[in-house]
Structure formats: structure tokens, C-alpha cells
Amino acid sequence: MLDLSHNRRFTDHGLAALSERSAALTDVDIGHTGATGAGLEALAKGCPLLASVGLRGCPTTDASLGLLAARCPRLAELDLSGCDGVSDSSLEMIAWASKHLVSLKIAGCHAVSDHGLGRIAAGCRKLVRLDTSGIAAVGDAALASLGAGCPALAEVNLGDCGGVTDAGLEKLAAGCTMPYSTSSLARFPRNTRSLPPCTRRAMCPTW
């Protein structure tokens, strides 16, 4: 595991140099650094064995994320929280290439909608953990797709997803064999609080 997070002095130049000499790298966190999509593309080209990548707060692009997914077929954990460049197109490319993805965090990625999550549901059937908190455009259609496409889904953060209602959660619960885990209701959409407590806890685990 190489953790370079929260160091703004680390930029694309350092990431390019790293990628040239670290072909065996499997886990890296460059969240909240000075890296951009260009650096991510260099990393994808030079480190094909990557399985876990943290990019929180980095200015990614659809192209750089698509290249990461295509060049790193072992990708299992991806943290894109707060990355403004993440869109439905990004998720579509990830879904097409990352068949082993088990954890996806896209909290605060406001350009994502039900359409992109539907693609993830169709392509990433091994998904276990998903964080979509803070995305207003996420609604019941996405939950229906996830319930139908991701039977292993066990942890979902839907905090501040204002489009989610009881109907969507019922569809998600119907398709996923989720273990009920204890959580705080404060992080759960207000318009779903009429559901039984056990269902609410299952849908909003502690992250």
C-alpha cells in the first residue's frame, strides 16, 4: 500500500515517475494531492496490477477513469469521493471494464445520476460496498437497478440522496442479500423513515 494522500506538493510529475518504476504496485491512495487526470493516465499505463485506488478530491476526467478501468482489470476498490470530473460516462466505462469491483465510493460526485448507477449495476455484479452520499440526482430508479444487478451488495450510504423514497429502498432490499448492520439514522434520507427500522439500518451502514 502506497499512501500519498493529503500532500498537495505531490503532482502529476511525481506520479509519472512513480508509474515508470512501480509496475508491481497494487494499492495506492493519491487523494487530495496535486495529481490530475493526466497523472492518473500515467499511473494506469504503468501499473496494470492496481487493485485499490484512492482519488478523493482529485480533478479526474472521463478519459482518465476510462483508461484506469481498461488498463487495470484487477481493480476492486475505487474511491472517487469529491471528484468533480466523475460523470455517468465515467461510470459507464468503469462498469464495462471493472468486473471485479467490490467497493465504489462516489460521494459528492454531483454529475452522477440514476443512469450511471444503472450501468454500474449491470456491469459490476460483485459490488459489495457503495457510497453515493450527497448526490441529489440519485433516486429510486438507481436503487431498483442495484437491487436487480448487485445481489452481493451489503453496505450502501445514501445520506442526503433526496431522490430516494421507501419504494426505491424496498426494490433494493428485495434484490440484495444484505446483512442488517447497526447504523445512525441521521445519515439516512428523511423521506424513507417510514420503513421498518431493520430495513433502514441495512441500507445505511457505518462507514
C-alpha positions as CSV (number, residue, x, y, z in Angstrom):
1,M,0.0,0.0,0.0
2,L,1.4,3.4,-1.0
3,D,-0.4,6.3,0.7
4,L,0.5,9.7,-0.7
5,S,-2.8,11.4,0.3
6,H,-3.1,15.0,1.6
7,N,0.1,16.1,0.1
8,R,-0.5,18.9,-2.4
9,R,3.2,19.0,-3.4
10,F,2.8,15.6,-5.0
11,T,1.8,16.3,-8.6
12,D,1.4,14.6,-12.0
13,H,5.2,14.8,-12.5
14,G,5.8,12.6,-9.4
15,L,3.0,10.3,-10.4
16,A,4.5,9.8,-13.8
17,A,7.9,9.0,-12.4
18,L,6.3,6.6,-9.9
19,S,4.4,4.7,-12.6
20,E,7.6,4.2,-14.6
21,R,9.2,2.3,-11.7
22,S,6.3,0.6,-9.9
23,A,4.8,-1.9,-12.3
24,A,4.0,-4.3,-9.3
25,L,2.1,-1.6,-7.4
26,T,-1.3,-2.9,-6.3
27,D,-2.7,-0.3,-3.8
28,V,-2.3,3.5,-4.0
29,D,-4.0,6.5,-2.4
30,I,-3.4,9.9,-4.0
31,G,-6.5,11.6,-2.7
32,H,-6.2,15.3,-2.0
33,T,-2.9,15.6,-3.8
34,G,-1.9,17.8,-6.7
35,A,-2.5,15.0,-9.1
36,T,-4.9,15.4,-12.1
37,G,-6.3,13.2,-14.8
38,A,-3.0,13.3,-16.7
39,G,-1.2,11.8,-13.7
40,L,-3.9,9.1,-13.4
41,E,-3.5,8.2,-17.0
42,A,0.3,7.7,-16.5
43,L,-0.4,5.6,-13.4
44,A,-2.9,3.4,-15.3
45,K,-0.4,2.8,-18.1
46,G,2.5,1.9,-15.8
47,C,0.7,0.0,-13.0
48,P,-1.6,-2.7,-14.5
49,L,-1.8,-4.7,-11.3
50,L,-3.6,-1.9,-9.4
51,A,-6.5,-3.3,-7.3
52,S,-7.2,-0.4,-4.9
53,V,-7.1,3.3,-5.9
54,G,-8.0,6.3,-3.8
55,L,-8.6,9.5,-5.7
56,R,-10.6,11.6,-3.2
57,G,-10.9,15.2,-4.3
58,C,-8.7,14.9,-7.4
59,P,-9.8,16.5,-10.7
60,T,-10.3,13.4,-12.8
61,T,-11.8,13.2,-16.3
62,D,-13.9,10.6,-18.1
63,A,-10.9,9.7,-20.2
64,S,-8.5,9.1,-17.3
65,L,-11.0,7.0,-15.4
66,G,-11.8,5.0,-18.5
67,L,-8.2,4.3,-19.1
68,L,-7.7,3.3,-15.4
69,A,-10.6,0.8,-15.7
70,A,-9.3,-0.6,-19.1
71,R,-5.7,-0.9,-18.1
72,C,-6.2,-2.3,-14.6
73,P,-8.5,-5.3,-14.9
74,R,-7.9,-6.3,-11.2
75,L,-9.4,-3.1,-9.9
76,A,-11.6,-4.0,-6.9
77,E,-11.7,-0.8,-4.8
78,L,-12.1,2.7,-6.1
79,D,-12.7,5.9,-4.1
80,L,-13.8,8.9,-6.2
81,S,-15.4,10.9,-3.5
82,G,-15.5,14.6,-4.2
83,C,-14.0,14.2,-7.7
84,D,-15.9,16.8,-9.8
85,G,-14.9,15.1,-13.1
86,V,-16.8,11.9,-12.4
87,S,-20.0,11.6,-14.6
88,D,-22.3,9.0,-15.8
89,S,-19.9,8.4,-18.7
90,S,-17.1,7.7,-16.2
91,L,-19.3,5.1,-14.5
92,E,-20.3,3.5,-17.8
93,M,-16.6,2.9,-18.7
94,I,-15.9,1.6,-15.2
95,A,-18.8,-0.8,-15.4
96,W,-17.7,-2.0,-18.8
97,A,-14.2,-2.9,-17.7
98,S,-14.1,-3.4,-13.9
99,K,-15.9,-6.7,-13.5
100,H,-14.2,-7.4,-10.1
101,L,-15.1,-4.1,-8.5
102,V,-16.4,-4.7,-4.9
103,S,-16.2,-1.2,-3.4
104,L,-17.1,2.1,-5.1
105,K,-17.2,5.5,-3.3
106,I,-18.6,8.4,-5.3
107,A,-19.9,10.6,-2.5
108,G,-20.4,14.2,-3.6
109,C,-20.0,13.4,-7.3
110,H,-22.8,15.7,-8.4
111,A,-22.7,14.9,-12.1
112,V,-23.7,11.3,-11.5
113,S,-27.4,10.2,-11.9
114,D,-29.6,7.1,-11.9
115,H,-28.4,6.4,-15.4
116,G,-24.7,6.0,-14.4
117,L,-25.6,3.9,-11.4
118,G,-27.7,1.7,-13.6
119,R,-24.7,1.0,-15.7
120,I,-22.7,0.1,-12.6
121,A,-25.5,-2.3,-11.5
122,A,-25.4,-4.0,-14.9
123,G,-21.6,-4.3,-15.1
124,C,-20.3,-4.7,-11.6
125,R,-22.3,-7.6,-10.2
126,K,-19.7,-8.3,-7.5
127,L,-20.2,-4.9,-5.8
128,V,-20.4,-5.1,-2.0
129,R,-20.0,-1.5,-0.9
130,L,-21.4,1.7,-2.4
131,D,-21.3,5.3,-1.2
132,T,-23.4,7.8,-3.1
133,S,-24.0,10.2,-0.3
134,G,-24.6,13.8,-1.1
135,I,-25.8,13.1,-4.7
136,A,-29.2,14.7,-5.1
137,A,-29.8,13.1,-8.5
138,V,-29.7,9.6,-7.1
139,G,-33.2,8.2,-6.8
140,D,-35.4,5.2,-6.8
141,A,-34.5,4.1,-10.4
142,A,-30.9,3.6,-9.3
143,L,-31.9,1.5,-6.3
144,A,-34.1,-0.7,-8.4
145,S,-31.2,-1.3,-10.8
146,L,-28.8,-2.0,-7.9
147,G,-31.3,-4.4,-6.4
148,A,-31.6,-6.3,-9.6
149,G,-28.0,-6.3,-10.6
150,C,-25.9,-6.4,-7.4
151,P,-27.1,-9.3,-5.2
152,A,-23.9,-9.2,-3.1
153,L,-24.4,-5.5,-2.1
154,A,-24.1,-5.3,1.7
155,E,-23.2,-1.7,2.5
156,V,-24.9,1.4,1.0
157,N,-24.5,5.0,2.1
158,L,-27.5,7.1,0.8
159,G,-27.1,10.1,3.1
160,D,-28.5,13.3,1.6
161,C,-29.7,11.5,-1.5
162,G,-33.0,13.4,-1.7
163,G,-34.5,11.4,-4.6
164,V,-34.6,8.2,-2.6
165,T,-38.0,7.0,-1.2
166,D,-39.4,4.0,0.5
167,A,-40.4,2.5,-2.9
168,G,-36.8,2.5,-4.1
169,L,-35.4,1.0,-0.9
170,E,-37.9,-1.8,-1.0
171,K,-36.7,-2.7,-4.5
172,L,-33.1,-2.5,-3.4
173,A,-33.8,-4.7,-0.4
174,A,-35.8,-7.2,-2.5
175,G,-32.8,-8.0,-4.7
176,C,-29.8,-7.8,-2.3
177,T,-29.0,-10.4,0.4
178,M,-27.8,-7.6,2.7
179,P,-26.8,-8.4,6.4
180,Y,-28.6,-6.0,8.7
181,S,-25.9,-3.8,10.3
182,T,-26.3,-1.1,13.0
183,S,-26.1,2.5,11.9
184,S,-27.2,6.0,12.6
185,L,-30.5,7.2,11.2
186,A,-29.1,10.7,10.9
187,R,-27.3,9.7,7.7
188,F,-30.4,8.3,6.1
189,P,-32.7,10.2,3.7
190,R,-35.6,11.7,5.6
191,N,-38.2,10.7,3.1
192,T,-37.6,7.0,3.9
193,R,-38.1,6.9,7.6
194,S,-41.4,5.2,7.5
195,L,-39.6,1.9,6.6
196,P,-39.1,-0.7,9.4
197,P,-36.0,0.0,11.5
198,C,-34.3,-3.2,10.4
199,T,-34.5,-2.1,6.7
200,R,-33.3,1.4,7.4
201,R,-30.2,0.0,9.3
202,A,-29.4,-2.4,6.5
203,M,-29.4,0.4,3.9
204,C,-27.2,2.9,5.8
205,P,-24.2,1.2,7.4
206,T,-21.4,2.9,9.4
207,W,-18.5,3.8,7.0
